[in-house]
Amino acid sequence: MKKIICLALIMLTFTLTGCGSDKKDDDNLKIVTSFYPMYLDTINITRGVHGVEVVNLTPPQTGCLHDYQLTPEDMKILETADIFVVNGLGMENFLDKVIEARPDLKIIDASDSPEIVPIMEDGVPNPHVWLSVTYSIQQVKNILSKLSELDPERADKYRMHALEYVDELTTLRDEMHLSMDMLQNKDVVTFHEAFPYLASEFKLNVAAVVEREPGTEPTPQELAETIEKINALPVKIIFTEPQYSPKAAETIARETGAQIFELDPIVTGEAKPENLLDYVDRMLSNTLTIIKALQ
């Protein structure tokens, strides 16, 4: 009888521990972010907060998510998520599939705010709002607000960290204005439609766009129109992006004598906690590039 009782206790212990081994601790919170800009915002808000894990969904080399297709590995990550932080404005074209697969998943839309007014292109909002520092600040505030509602016990810590990051971003914005407001020439040609918010904030004029959709070669007519627009500019500058081939831009440069410089839309990067100020650093680098090009 003692052996039977002992065996029963062992089996009960195994059942309680073994069957629950994959279950997440109720005190822990797993936040998944859709891509790198959202990851940077979220780790700045949650840094050092006990029990909170932030995971970026897409691979480090993934650019804008316009045509991104979810992988089985992505779905496995989302199965264990408590909260999904997205940019919104159509950037995550796979969001409907996520909602269908995980209707209980809490989603934070970082652009869902009357403070963010999207630039419309052919009736569709341009989603690259994080490249306006002002809108990036607002996205941080939006994530903070929704996250605090969903996790009120940690809200004070989130708020403290978010305010510190907002201070960093505010200083960044001030420095960028000091550097760029006095530029005489403000005509730029960009690689694709990633920079209208940055241009709007710092009063740059996007005179032409090389590729409306990244990775899609311009038609001969579009190429000719772009060349004509660049030839009419007093200073001929084309800004390419490190995430995409500059082939089309190089063709235009040969035809127009334009100089090529590289601007980073900050859509790729290693999802590491130590990259807290990567957005700030790369925007400052972009500022130096713009000054060098336009002066």
Backbone bond lengths (Angstrom), bond angles and torsions (degrees), N, CA, C in turn:
res aa  C-N    CA-C-N  psi(-1)  N-CA   C-N-CA  omega(-1)  CA-C   N-CA-C  phi
1 M - - - 1.468 - - 1.529 110.30 -
2 K 1.359 116.35 -41.75 1.466 119.62 179.63 1.516 110.26 -61.87
3 K 1.353 116.43 -39.72 1.456 120.05 179.61 1.524 111.22 -64.21
4 I 1.343 116.25 -39.20 1.467 120.86 -179.76 1.528 110.42 -65.16
5 I 1.375 116.02 -44.20 1.464 120.79 179.56 1.526 110.44 -63.44
6 C 1.340 114.39 -42.80 1.474 119.49 179.86 1.522 110.64 -61.89
7 L 1.347 116.30 -44.01 1.458 120.64 179.53 1.521 111.13 -63.44
8 A 1.351 115.01 -39.38 1.470 119.20 179.39 1.518 111.24 -64.21
9 L 1.348 116.33 -40.07 1.470 120.07 178.97 1.524 111.31 -64.94
10 I 1.339 116.27 -40.33 1.467 120.55 178.70 1.524 110.35 -62.70
11 M 1.339 116.47 -43.91 1.459 120.85 -179.77 1.519 111.08 -65.41
12 L 1.337 116.88 -38.71 1.467 121.12 178.78 1.522 110.37 -65.01
13 T 1.344 115.46 -42.85 1.470 119.60 178.60 1.517 110.89 -61.63
14 F 1.339 116.16 -42.82 1.469 120.37 179.22 1.521 111.08 -62.73
15 T 1.337 115.41 -39.63 1.463 119.70 -179.62 1.512 111.37 -64.69
16 L 1.340 116.00 -43.89 1.464 119.92 -177.18 1.516 112.13 -69.10
17 T 1.341 116.57 -36.17 1.467 119.15 -176.59 1.519 111.75 -90.84
18 G 1.349 115.26 -45.93 1.461 119.69 -175.79 1.507 112.66 -66.92
19 C 1.343 117.51 -46.35 1.454 120.09 -176.17 1.512 111.50 -68.52
20 G 1.306 116.33 -26.12 1.465 119.07 -178.71 1.508 113.28 -97.56
21 S 1.320 118.01 10.37 1.458 120.56 -172.99 1.519 112.75 -67.43
22 D 1.337 117.49 -28.14 1.462 120.57 -179.61 1.519 112.30 -91.77
23 K 1.283 118.33 -2.69 1.452 120.94 -177.54 1.510 110.33 -81.26
24 K 1.333 115.94 135.90 1.454 121.57 -177.55 1.519 110.09 -78.19
25 D 1.319 116.54 140.20 1.454 122.58 175.93 1.524 108.83 -58.48
26 D 1.357 115.88 130.18 1.464 120.31 -177.36 1.518 112.40 -60.22
27 D 1.335 118.19 -24.35 1.458 121.14 -179.70 1.525 112.32 -80.33
28 N 1.312 117.19 -14.42 1.464 120.84 -178.18 1.525 110.20 -90.01
29 L 1.322 114.80 151.82 1.459 121.21 -178.94 1.522 108.51 -130.19
30 K 1.329 116.74 125.12 1.458 121.21 177.05 1.527 109.31 -108.03
31 I 1.325 115.14 117.86 1.464 121.77 178.66 1.524 108.10 -108.88
32 V 1.305 115.98 126.95 1.459 121.51 175.89 1.525 108.05 -108.25
33 T 1.326 116.41 135.42 1.459 121.08 177.64 1.522 109.68 -110.44
34 S 1.327 116.66 148.90 1.468 119.91 -172.05 1.515 112.91 -73.23
35 F 1.347 117.68 -40.10 1.462 120.33 178.05 1.530 109.25 -159.85
36 Y 1.332 115.26 179.85 1.467 121.28 -163.16 1.533 115.58 -55.27
37 P 1.330 121.43 -45.10 1.468 118.75 -179.97 1.530 112.99 -59.26
38 M 1.340 116.35 -37.14 1.464 119.55 178.86 1.531 111.24 -71.67
39 Y 1.319 115.58 -32.74 1.464 119.88 176.19 1.523 110.72 -62.46
40 L 1.343 116.45 -46.03 1.462 120.08 -178.71 1.528 111.46 -61.86
41 D 1.323 117.01 -43.11 1.468 119.47 177.39 1.525 111.28 -60.70
42 T 1.326 114.98 -45.64 1.467 119.71 -172.87 1.520 112.20 -70.50
43 I 1.342 118.43 -39.39 1.470 118.15 179.99 1.528 111.05 -69.79
44 N 1.318 117.50 -27.44 1.455 118.95 176.40 1.525 112.06 -70.02
45 I 1.309 116.78 -29.82 1.464 121.11 178.28 1.523 111.31 -79.92
46 T 1.321 117.26 -36.50 1.464 121.28 -171.26 1.524 114.20 -101.99
47 R 1.322 117.82 -1.55 1.470 120.77 -172.17 1.528 111.61 -53.73
48 G 1.319 115.07 130.25 1.458 121.01 176.00 1.514 115.41 73.72
49 V 1.320 118.10 1.19 1.468 120.16 179.70 1.529 108.68 -80.32
50 H 1.321 115.74 121.07 1.465 121.58 -174.80 1.527 111.40 -61.61
51 G 1.336 114.79 134.49 1.459 120.64 174.41 1.513 114.83 85.75
52 V 1.332 117.45 2.55 1.467 120.30 -178.70 1.529 109.55 -109.75
53 E 1.307 115.71 124.87 1.467 122.22 177.46 1.521 108.61 -114.65
54 V 1.336 116.22 133.19 1.466 121.28 177.20 1.522 108.48 -117.16
55 V 1.323 116.13 126.19 1.456 122.65 -178.72 1.525 108.37 -126.05
56 N 1.317 116.84 132.89 1.461 120.05 175.51 1.518 109.64 -89.39
57 L 1.326 116.54 134.27 1.462 120.98 -172.15 1.527 112.95 -73.12
58 T 1.335 116.47 -47.51 1.462 120.64 -169.86 1.531 111.65 -90.39
59 P 1.333 117.46 154.03 1.466 121.38 -178.89 1.529 111.42 -62.16
60 P 1.347 116.80 156.48 1.474 120.94 -176.29 1.525 114.69 -57.52
61 Q 1.329 117.58 -28.96 1.460 120.55 -176.07 1.525 112.76 -88.84
62 T 1.338 117.71 -3.22 1.459 120.27 -178.78 1.516 110.52 -67.71
63 G 1.331 116.65 130.22 1.461 121.36 176.99 1.515 110.51 -86.14
64 C 1.333 116.33 -141.97 1.463 119.74 176.20 1.526 109.48 -61.94
65 L 1.321 116.15 150.46 1.461 120.46 -169.95 1.520 114.00 -92.73
66 H 1.351 117.67 17.72 1.456 120.52 -173.86 1.523 112.45 -50.57
67 D 1.324 117.18 -44.70 1.468 121.16 -175.67 1.527 112.49 -116.34
68 Y 1.323 116.73 18.74 1.465 119.37 -175.89 1.532 110.77 -70.26
69 Q 1.328 115.73 135.27 1.457 121.90 177.48 1.525 109.35 -110.21
70 L 1.325 115.89 130.82 1.460 120.76 179.01 1.524 110.83 -63.31
71 T 1.318 115.77 139.72 1.462 121.86 177.40 1.530 109.03 -101.81
72 P 1.337 117.57 163.91 1.468 119.75 174.39 1.532 112.29 -55.91
73 E 1.334 116.49 -36.19 1.463 120.07 178.17 1.526 110.97 -65.18
74 D 1.335 116.86 -38.64 1.467 120.53 176.20 1.529 110.73 -59.26
75 M 1.323 115.70 -44.44 1.464 119.84 -178.37 1.519 111.17 -65.42
76 K 1.327 117.15 -34.16 1.469 119.75 176.22 1.518 110.92 -64.34
77 I 1.344 115.56 -40.40 1.473 119.31 178.18 1.521 110.31 -63.68
78 L 1.329 116.42 -43.23 1.466 120.38 -177.84 1.527 112.26 -69.84
79 E 1.326 116.93 -26.04 1.475 120.11 178.44 1.523 111.66 -62.22
80 T 1.331 116.81 -28.74 1.467 120.86 -176.81 1.535 112.16 -101.58
81 A 1.336 116.74 4.09 1.467 120.20 -177.13 1.526 111.32 -82.43
82 D 1.323 115.68 146.55 1.471 121.79 171.00 1.531 110.63 -95.13
83 I 1.345 115.55 -35.53 1.459 121.63 -176.52 1.525 108.42 -138.08
84 F 1.319 115.69 141.10 1.463 121.65 177.26 1.529 107.85 -120.69
85 V 1.341 116.94 118.29 1.464 121.70 -179.27 1.529 108.75 -99.72
86 V 1.336 115.78 122.66 1.464 120.88 -177.69 1.525 110.17 -124.64
87 N 1.321 115.02 159.24 1.472 120.73 176.43 1.515 110.89 -74.06
88 G 1.337 116.55 -41.47 1.457 120.47 -178.04 1.514 112.70 83.42
89 L 1.337 116.37 -167.84 1.471 124.18 -178.48 1.529 111.83 59.82
90 G 1.341 115.78 29.02 1.451 120.17 176.65 1.510 115.00 86.79
91 M 1.333 118.39 0.85 1.467 119.58 179.93 1.522 110.94 -61.73
92 E 1.325 117.20 -44.44 1.465 121.47 -178.83 1.535 108.74 -92.96
93 N 1.326 115.68 87.42 1.469 118.23 -176.36 1.527 112.39 -71.37
94 F 1.325 116.20 -7.06 1.469 120.97 179.42 1.521 112.66 -94.57
95 L 1.331 117.31 5.45 1.464 120.23 -171.10 1.527 112.33 -62.94
96 D 1.322 117.88 -35.95 1.469 120.45 178.98 1.523 111.15 -60.64
97 K 1.335 116.30 -37.83 1.470 119.80 178.60 1.525 111.18 -66.22
98 V 1.331 115.59 -36.97 1.468 119.77 178.45 1.526 109.92 -65.32
99 I 1.326 116.20 -44.88 1.467 120.39 -179.58 1.520 111.01 -64.07
100 E 1.327 116.14 -38.25 1.471 120.19 178.72 1.528 110.98 -64.81
101 A 1.345 116.14 -41.42 1.465 120.34 -178.41 1.525 112.13 -77.18
102 R 1.336 117.02 -33.94 1.463 121.69 -177.77 1.530 110.88 -130.40
103 P 1.341 117.65 71.55 1.469 119.84 -176.97 1.527 113.66 -63.07
104 D 1.335 116.75 -19.55 1.472 120.93 -179.77 1.530 112.60 -89.27
105 L 1.334 117.90 -5.57 1.458 121.33 -176.20 1.525 110.26 -71.28
106 K 1.332 116.17 130.40 1.460 121.11 177.44 1.536 109.17 -78.90
107 I 1.316 116.19 126.11 1.468 121.06 -177.04 1.523 109.85 -115.51
108 I 1.332 115.78 129.43 1.462 122.14 175.64 1.524 107.74 -106.94
109 D 1.325 116.02 116.24 1.461 122.44 177.49 1.523 107.72 -94.17
110 A 1.329 116.72 108.51 1.463 121.14 -173.38 1.528 113.21 -68.15
111 S 1.322 117.50 -17.66 1.474 120.56 -178.19 1.522 112.64 -101.59
112 D 1.320 116.81 3.06 1.469 121.23 -177.32 1.524 109.92 -80.65
113 S 1.325 115.77 83.26 1.459 120.94 -178.03 1.519 109.19 -161.02
114 P 1.334 118.08 139.65 1.476 119.40 175.81 1.519 112.46 -65.25
115 E 1.345 117.27 -14.86 1.465 121.00 178.69 1.525 112.16 -74.09
116 I 1.325 116.32 -18.42 1.459 120.84 178.94 1.525 108.57 -104.38
117 V 1.314 115.82 112.30 1.465 121.48 -179.22 1.530 107.98 -104.81
118 P 1.328 117.80 108.97 1.467 119.28 -175.21 1.515 113.08 -69.36
119 I 1.322 115.51 146.00 1.459 121.95 171.51 1.525 106.97 -82.63
120 M 1.318 116.09 125.47 1.462 120.51 -176.82 1.527 110.58 -93.61
121 E 1.315 115.48 138.48 1.465 122.31 177.36 1.518 108.07 -132.15
122 D 1.323 116.12 110.57 1.470 122.27 -176.10 1.527 110.83 55.57
123 G 1.332 115.65 40.17 1.462 120.85 177.55 1.511 115.14 79.73
124 V 1.328 117.37 3.72 1.468 121.88 -178.08 1.529 108.68 -117.72
125 P 1.345 117.87 133.66 1.464 118.91 -179.75 1.518 112.36 -69.65
126 N 1.329 116.41 136.28 1.465 120.78 172.13 1.526 107.29 -76.22
127 P 1.340 118.87 124.55 1.465 120.56 -173.19 1.527 115.76 -88.31
128 H 1.324 119.92 -0.02 1.468 122.10 -171.12 1.536 112.34 -82.46
129 V 1.325 116.20 45.47 1.464 120.52 -171.49 1.531 113.38 -69.11
130 W 1.328 118.33 -24.58 1.470 120.49 -177.07 1.524 112.42 -64.76
131 L 1.352 117.85 -16.16 1.456 120.01 179.95 1.528 112.84 -82.06
132 S 1.315 117.00 -3.64 1.465 120.94 160.23 1.519 106.30 -91.06
133 V 1.317 117.97 123.26 1.470 119.38 -178.58 1.526 109.93 -63.43
134 T 1.322 116.72 -36.70 1.470 120.36 177.98 1.517 110.71 -60.86
135 Y 1.321 116.79 -43.86 1.460 119.71 179.36 1.528 111.43 -72.88
136 S 1.323 117.21 -31.04 1.460 120.02 174.67 1.532 110.28 -62.08
137 I 1.328 115.89 -42.56 1.469 120.57 175.69 1.529 109.83 -58.98
138 Q 1.322 116.49 -43.75 1.462 120.01 -179.64 1.525 111.40 -65.36
139 Q 1.327 117.16 -36.69 1.462 119.32 177.35 1.530 111.19 -63.26
140 V 1.333 116.45 -40.41 1.468 119.88 175.98 1.523 110.21 -59.82
141 K 1.312 116.48 -44.11 1.468 120.61 179.89 1.527 111.05 -65.07
142 N 1.329 116.77 -38.15 1.466 119.95 178.80 1.523 111.08 -65.12
143 I 1.325 116.27 -45.02 1.470 119.85 178.82 1.517 110.07 -62.41
144 L 1.325 116.89 -43.78 1.465 121.13 178.13 1.517 111.30 -57.19
145 S 1.329 116.73 -47.67 1.462 121.15 -177.04 1.524 111.71 -60.36
146 K 1.327 116.90 -49.68 1.465 120.86 -177.94 1.523 111.56 -69.12
147 L 1.325 116.61 -39.77 1.461 120.33 179.94 1.533 110.79 -64.62
148 S 1.314 116.53 -38.78 1.466 120.76 178.78 1.522 111.25 -65.43
149 E 1.334 116.81 -34.85 1.464 120.39 175.85 1.522 111.41 -66.83
150 L 1.323 116.13 -40.96 1.460 120.91 -177.17 1.521 112.99 -77.82
151 D 1.329 116.61 -25.95 1.470 121.55 -177.15 1.531 109.40 -136.70
152 P 1.343 117.64 67.72 1.469 120.94 -173.38 1.526 114.44 -62.53
153 E 1.334 117.69 -25.87 1.465 119.88 -178.09 1.529 112.13 -65.26
154 R 1.315 117.12 -27.61 1.466 120.72 -179.71 1.532 112.15 -104.94
155 A 1.308 117.01 7.00 1.467 121.40 -171.44 1.528 113.01 -58.63
156 D 1.326 117.21 -39.17 1.473 119.52 -178.12 1.524 111.47 -63.21
157 K 1.322 116.01 -41.05 1.470 119.27 178.94 1.524 111.01 -68.10
158 Y 1.338 116.42 -41.84 1.456 119.69 176.71 1.534 110.48 -57.46
159 R 1.322 115.46 -44.76 1.470 120.38 -176.57 1.530 110.80 -63.79
160 M 1.316 116.94 -43.17 1.461 120.99 -179.46 1.525 110.56 -60.02
161 H 1.338 116.95 -46.58 1.458 120.95 -178.51 1.521 111.69 -69.23
162 A 1.325 116.58 -39.57 1.462 120.21 -179.84 1.522 111.10 -62.97
163 L 1.322 116.89 -41.28 1.467 120.44 179.55 1.522 111.28 -64.55
164 E 1.327 116.49 -37.21 1.469 119.98 176.84 1.524 110.56 -63.74
165 Y 1.323 116.20 -41.56 1.461 119.73 179.74 1.526 111.24 -69.38
166 V 1.312 116.78 -39.26 1.465 120.52 176.78 1.530 110.35 -60.19
167 D 1.323 117.17 -37.68 1.473 120.49 175.66 1.531 110.90 -60.96
168 E 1.339 116.18 -42.27 1.466 120.42 177.56 1.531 110.96 -61.58
169 L 1.330 115.52 -43.70 1.462 120.32 -178.13 1.533 111.34 -69.26
170 T 1.314 116.55 -36.11 1.465 120.37 178.17 1.528 110.59 -64.95
171 T 1.329 116.27 -42.53 1.467 120.46 176.07 1.520 110.71 -62.64
172 L 1.337 116.49 -41.66 1.462 121.18 176.78 1.523 110.51 -57.91
173 R 1.319 117.20 -47.95 1.465 121.22 -179.19 1.527 111.46 -60.10
174 D 1.330 116.31 -43.08 1.466 120.61 179.12 1.526 111.17 -61.89
175 E 1.332 116.12 -42.92 1.466 120.33 -179.65 1.525 110.90 -66.31
176 M 1.317 117.32 -38.10 1.455 120.40 179.17 1.529 110.90 -66.84
177 H 1.320 117.01 -39.96 1.466 119.79 177.03 1.527 111.03 -64.32
178 L 1.314 117.19 -43.60 1.461 120.08 178.89 1.524 111.50 -59.21
179 S 1.322 115.48 -35.47 1.459 120.44 -177.26 1.521 113.05 -79.09
180 M 1.338 117.08 -35.90 1.466 119.78 -169.58 1.521 115.43 -106.93
181 D 1.314 118.55 -19.72 1.464 120.03 -175.25 1.528 113.04 -62.63
182 M 1.328 117.14 -27.90 1.461 120.74 -175.78 1.534 113.36 -91.89
183 L 1.326 117.53 0.71 1.464 119.93 178.79 1.526 110.51 -63.07
184 Q 1.314 116.52 134.16 1.464 120.70 179.03 1.530 111.46 -80.96
185 N 1.312 115.80 -43.99 1.461 119.90 178.06 1.525 109.32 -93.71
186 K 1.334 116.94 125.97 1.464 119.93 -177.87 1.527 112.15 -129.66
187 D 1.331 117.19 17.14 1.464 120.87 177.63 1.524 109.91 -85.82
188 V 1.331 116.12 127.14 1.463 120.40 179.90 1.525 109.84 -133.07
189 V 1.316 115.26 154.09 1.464 122.03 171.30 1.519 106.31 -119.49
190 T 1.326 117.36 124.91 1.462 121.28 -176.20 1.524 110.55 -108.13
191 F 1.321 113.88 161.61 1.465 119.60 -175.89 1.526 111.84 -71.65
192 H 1.354 116.58 -48.56 1.463 119.33 172.21 1.524 109.18 -145.00
193 E 1.310 116.73 -175.13 1.466 120.77 -169.03 1.528 112.98 -78.23
194 A 1.329 116.66 48.56 1.466 119.85 -178.40 1.522 112.77 -94.38
195 F 1.332 118.21 -18.67 1.456 119.45 -166.27 1.532 117.00 -115.25
196 P 1.314 121.30 16.03 1.470 118.28 -179.60 1.523 113.65 -65.83
197 Y 1.334 117.70 -29.33 1.474 119.66 179.65 1.526 110.66 -73.54
198 L 1.326 116.83 -40.83 1.463 120.24 175.16 1.528 109.64 -62.77
199 A 1.334 115.81 -43.28 1.461 120.33 179.92 1.528 110.93 -62.41
200 S 1.313 116.41 -43.38 1.464 120.42 -179.61 1.525 111.53 -63.06
201 E 1.320 116.60 -42.53 1.465 120.12 -177.05 1.523 112.20 -67.14
202 F 1.333 116.78 -35.12 1.465 119.88 -174.94 1.531 112.43 -111.73
203 K 1.343 114.63 20.40 1.476 122.33 171.71 1.527 112.65 57.29
204 L 1.336 115.80 39.35 1.460 120.64 172.23 1.524 109.05 -91.24
205 N 1.301 116.92 151.61 1.458 121.76 179.70 1.529 109.24 -109.05
206 V 1.334 116.87 112.17 1.463 120.79 176.21 1.520 107.62 -80.21
207 A 1.320 115.67 100.13 1.469 121.03 -174.80 1.520 112.52 -77.09
208 A 1.324 117.14 -28.26 1.470 121.12 -179.70 1.516 109.49 -161.26
209 V 1.337 115.35 159.59 1.461 122.49 176.95 1.517 108.05 -126.41
210 V 1.330 117.13 129.56 1.470 121.26 -175.34 1.522 111.13 -70.27
211 E 1.335 117.01 -53.31 1.465 121.51 179.86 1.520 108.87 -124.95
212 R 1.312 117.07 117.90 1.469 119.88 178.61 1.520 110.96 -62.86
213 E 1.319 116.31 -39.45 1.460 122.48 175.57 1.526 107.76 -117.22
214 P 1.329 118.25 124.69 1.463 119.74 -178.96 1.523 111.58 -59.98
215 G 1.331 114.86 135.68 1.457 119.74 -179.59 1.517 113.24 88.25
216 T 1.350 117.53 -5.65 1.455 121.67 178.48 1.518 108.60 -106.47
217 E 1.330 116.90 111.69 1.458 121.66 -177.65 1.531 110.13 -61.29
218 P 1.321 117.69 138.37 1.461 119.66 176.48 1.520 110.86 -65.85
219 T 1.339 116.32 147.78 1.460 120.66 176.48 1.531 108.81 -69.76
220 P 1.332 118.02 162.32 1.473 119.79 176.73 1.528 112.82 -54.36
221 Q 1.339 117.13 -37.36 1.465 120.13 178.64 1.531 110.79 -67.55
222 E 1.335 116.32 -43.93 1.465 119.92 178.28 1.527 110.67 -63.13
223 L 1.308 116.00 -39.45 1.462 121.22 179.12 1.531 110.02 -62.06
224 A 1.323 116.13 -45.76 1.464 120.86 -179.83 1.522 111.10 -63.53
225 E 1.335 116.62 -40.46 1.466 120.49 179.51 1.530 111.22 -65.06
226 T 1.330 116.11 -40.90 1.466 120.40 179.02 1.522 110.66 -65.03
227 I 1.316 116.94 -43.00 1.465 121.22 178.48 1.526 110.62 -61.08
228 E 1.312 116.28 -41.30 1.470 120.54 179.07 1.529 111.02 -63.53
229 K 1.313 116.85 -42.42 1.472 120.97 179.86 1.525 110.86 -65.33
230 I 1.323 116.95 -41.68 1.468 120.21 -178.99 1.525 110.81 -67.67
231 N 1.321 117.05 -39.86 1.464 120.60 179.54 1.527 112.35 -62.08
232 A 1.326 116.41 -23.90 1.467 120.65 -179.67 1.527 112.70 -84.07
233 L 1.342 117.00 -8.77 1.466 120.15 -177.12 1.527 111.14 -84.34
234 P 1.335 117.13 144.68 1.474 119.88 177.87 1.527 112.80 -67.69
235 V 1.340 116.15 -34.39 1.465 121.27 176.18 1.525 107.18 -124.97
236 K 1.313 117.23 124.19 1.465 121.51 -172.83 1.531 109.71 -99.96
237 I 1.324 114.72 106.67 1.470 121.94 -177.45 1.517 109.07 -130.27
238 I 1.322 117.10 134.12 1.469 121.53 171.63 1.520 108.42 -121.35
239 F 1.322 115.57 129.30 1.466 120.80 176.89 1.520 109.18 -101.27
240 T 1.327 116.75 116.28 1.464 121.41 174.04 1.527 108.98 -94.31
241 E 1.339 116.13 -179.76 1.460 121.57 -179.25 1.523 109.57 -128.23
242 P 1.332 117.76 141.20 1.473 119.84 -175.89 1.517 113.58 -66.09
243 Q 1.324 117.54 -17.96 1.468 120.28 -176.87 1.532 113.32 -82.54
244 Y 1.347 116.80 -11.23 1.461 119.21 -172.75 1.525 111.29 -132.46
245 S 1.330 115.55 155.61 1.463 121.45 179.29 1.529 110.18 -64.63
246 P 1.335 117.33 134.68 1.471 120.93 179.08 1.529 113.46 -88.07
247 K 1.323 117.36 14.19 1.460 121.35 -171.90 1.527 112.55 -54.12
248 A 1.337 117.55 -49.67 1.465 120.51 -178.64 1.518 110.77 -64.08
249 A 1.327 116.86 -40.09 1.464 120.58 179.04 1.516 111.31 -64.46
250 E 1.316 116.21 -38.25 1.467 120.08 179.04 1.522 111.29 -66.14
251 T 1.324 116.92 -36.44 1.471 121.00 176.34 1.530 110.14 -62.02
252 I 1.326 115.62 -45.29 1.465 120.24 179.59 1.522 110.48 -65.74
253 A 1.314 116.98 -39.97 1.472 120.87 179.77 1.522 111.39 -60.84
254 R 1.328 116.72 -38.88 1.461 120.11 179.21 1.535 111.02 -65.49
255 E 1.328 116.20 -34.51 1.468 120.70 -178.10 1.527 112.69 -79.89
256 T 1.309 117.03 -23.90 1.473 120.01 -172.28 1.526 113.82 -116.12
257 G 1.326 116.43 -15.11 1.459 119.34 -173.82 1.516 113.08 77.58
258 A 1.333 117.26 14.31 1.467 121.40 -179.60 1.521 110.79 -69.76
259 Q 1.322 115.19 148.10 1.464 120.99 172.96 1.527 109.25 -88.85
260 I 1.330 115.33 146.84 1.467 120.90 -179.64 1.522 109.64 -108.65
261 F 1.325 115.19 129.89 1.463 122.57 172.90 1.529 107.77 -127.41
262 E 1.318 116.12 163.74 1.465 120.87 -174.98 1.530 111.11 -115.45
263 L 1.337 115.59 123.91 1.467 121.99 173.28 1.529 108.69 -111.14
264 D 1.319 116.10 140.82 1.459 121.28 -176.55 1.531 109.93 -103.90
265 P 1.339 118.71 117.68 1.462 120.63 176.63 1.535 113.51 -77.70
266 I 1.316 116.31 0.79 1.478 123.33 174.26 1.527 111.22 58.18
267 V 1.317 115.96 46.58 1.466 119.90 177.45 1.519 112.29 -103.40
268 T 1.326 117.62 -10.78 1.460 120.39 179.78 1.523 110.07 -121.87
269 G 1.318 115.52 151.62 1.457 119.94 178.23 1.506 111.38 163.27
270 E 1.318 115.53 158.30 1.458 121.49 178.74 1.528 109.97 -73.28
271 A 1.314 115.67 130.01 1.463 120.88 179.46 1.525 109.24 -79.90
272 K 1.331 115.15 81.42 1.458 121.77 -179.18 1.520 109.83 -123.18
273 P 1.332 118.28 137.92 1.465 120.77 -179.92 1.520 113.70 -58.04
274 E 1.337 117.35 -27.38 1.469 119.69 -178.66 1.531 112.58 -74.68
275 N 1.339 117.57 -5.25 1.463 120.88 179.91 1.531 112.92 -88.87
276 L 1.305 116.36 29.57 1.465 121.34 -174.67 1.519 113.20 -51.89
277 L 1.315 117.38 -43.00 1.465 121.17 -174.41 1.530 112.47 -105.13
278 D 1.314 116.39 24.82 1.460 119.84 -178.88 1.530 111.56 -63.95
279 Y 1.325 116.95 -38.84 1.468 119.96 177.58 1.524 110.41 -61.05
280 V 1.314 116.85 -46.11 1.465 121.55 -179.80 1.530 110.13 -61.04
281 D 1.320 116.54 -48.54 1.467 120.63 -177.62 1.529 111.63 -61.77
282 R 1.311 116.44 -42.91 1.456 119.50 -176.08 1.529 112.28 -75.42
283 M 1.316 116.90 -30.80 1.468 119.10 174.59 1.529 110.79 -69.67
284 L 1.319 117.42 -36.22 1.468 120.04 175.06 1.528 110.14 -65.04
285 S 1.324 116.51 -39.73 1.458 120.37 176.56 1.525 110.80 -63.23
286 N 1.332 116.90 -40.99 1.464 121.13 175.66 1.528 111.04 -59.85
287 T 1.322 115.95 -40.30 1.464 120.83 179.88 1.527 110.71 -61.48
288 L 1.323 115.87 -46.42 1.471 119.90 178.38 1.528 111.45 -60.99
289 T 1.334 116.05 -38.38 1.466 120.49 178.56 1.521 110.84 -64.18
290 I 1.321 116.49 -44.94 1.474 121.02 -179.24 1.534 110.17 -62.83
291 I 1.314 116.86 -43.91 1.463 120.40 179.39 1.522 110.94 -62.28
292 K 1.337 115.61 -46.02 1.466 120.00 179.85 1.522 111.15 -59.90
293 A 1.327 115.89 -41.11 1.462 121.21 -176.93 1.533 111.49 -70.92
294 L 1.314 116.84 -46.72 1.462 120.78 -170.80 1.521 113.70 -85.70
295 Q 1.316 118.67 -17.35 1.457 120.22 176.05 1.528 111.26 -81.66
